[in-house]
Amino acid sequence: MVKLLNFGVTWKYIQKKNLLSYVMDTSTFLKIELERVGREKGFVSNVRGYGTFIGFDTPSEDLADNLQKYLHRSGINLLRCGALTFGLRPALILGPKQGAILRDNLLYYAPNIYRH
């Protein structure tokens, strides 16, 4: 019973703050910016998803490992969903300002693609 009451309170808060629309706006922003990183840097491709489920691919497993380490050192934790794939699961309260931090870190990252 407590869980049902808790869910009811949570759902009312989500509706009151219009968080579902907010997360959709943020996910659209993230997808546009990830595609921009892909065009400018070349190591982000196949951007997909919507809402709280967004993903993108990298060209190699080594690059994905290095990118994950770089982002972690920058304070950003991205979920790996395979050897080449990252998954973003933004919270309902994540906004474009925080999405821009991810974009900026990806744009700043300079992978050494030719390293073996």
C-alpha positions in Angstrom: 0.0 0.0 0.0 2.9 2.4 0.8 4.4 1.9 -2.6 1.0 2.8 -4.3 0.8 5.9 -2.2 4.4 6.8 -3.0 3.7 6.3 -6.7 0.7 8.5 -6.6 2.6 11.4 -5.0 5.4 10.9 -7.5 3.0 10.9 -10.5 1.3 14.1 -9.2 4.7 15.8 -9.0 5.6 14.7 -12.5 2.4 16.1 -13.8 2.6 19.3 -11.8 6.1 20.1 -13.1 5.3 18.9 -16.6 8.4 16.7 -16.5 7.4 14.4 -19.3 7.4 17.3 -21.8 10.6 18.5 -20.2 12.4 15.2 -20.7 11.2 15.1 -24.3 12.6 18.5 -25.0 15.9 17.6 -23.4 16.1 14.3 -25.3 15.5 16.2 -28.6 18.3 18.6 -27.7 20.7 15.7 -26.8 20.0 13.9 -30.0 20.6 17.0 -32.1 23.8 17.8 -30.2 25.1 14.2 -30.4 24.5 14.2 -34.2 26.5 17.5 -34.3 29.4 15.8 -32.4 29.2 13.0 -34.9 29.5 15.4 -37.9 32.3 17.4 -36.3 34.3 14.7 -34.6 33.3 11.5 -36.4 33.3 9.2 -33.4 29.6 9.4 -32.6 27.2 7.6 -35.0 23.7 6.0 -35.2 22.1 8.4 -32.6 18.7 6.9 -31.7 16.0 6.8 -29.2 13.8 9.3 -27.4 12.8 10.4 -23.9 14.7 8.6 -21.3 16.3 6.1 -23.7 18.9 7.5 -26.1 21.9 5.6 -27.6 24.8 6.1 -29.9 27.6 4.1 -31.3 31.4 4.5 -31.6 33.6 3.1 -34.3 35.7 0.8 -32.1 35.8 -0.8 -28.8 39.1 0.8 -27.9 37.7 4.3 -28.6 34.6 3.4 -26.5 36.8 2.4 -23.6 38.9 5.5 -23.8 35.9 7.7 -24.2 34.2 6.2 -21.2 37.3 6.7 -19.0 37.7 10.3 -20.2 34.0 11.1 -19.5 34.3 9.4 -16.1 37.3 11.6 -15.2 35.2 14.6 -16.2 32.4 13.5 -13.8 30.1 12.1 -16.5 29.0 8.4 -16.2 27.6 6.9 -19.4 26.2 3.4 -19.5 27.8 1.0 -21.9 25.3 -1.1 -23.7 27.7 -3.3 -25.7 31.2 -3.1 -27.1 30.5 -0.1 -29.2 27.3 1.4 -27.8 26.6 4.0 -25.1 23.1 4.4 -23.6 21.9 7.6 -22.1 19.2 7.3 -19.5 18.5 10.9 -18.5 16.5 11.6 -15.4 13.2 13.5 -15.8 14.9 16.6 -14.3 17.9 16.6 -16.7 17.8 19.8 -18.7 19.5 21.2 -21.8 22.1 22.9 -19.6 23.3 19.6 -18.3 23.0 18.1 -21.8 25.3 20.8 -23.0 28.0 19.7 -20.5 28.0 16.3 -22.1 28.1 17.8 -25.6 31.0 20.1 -24.7 33.0 17.2 -23.2 32.4 15.2 -26.3 33.5 18.1 -28.5 36.6 18.6 -26.4 37.6 14.9 -26.5 40.4 14.2 -29.0 40.6 10.5 -29.5 43.8 9.0 -30.8 42.0 6.7 -33.2 45.2 5.3 -34.7 46.6 4.1 -31.4 46.8 0.3 -31.2 
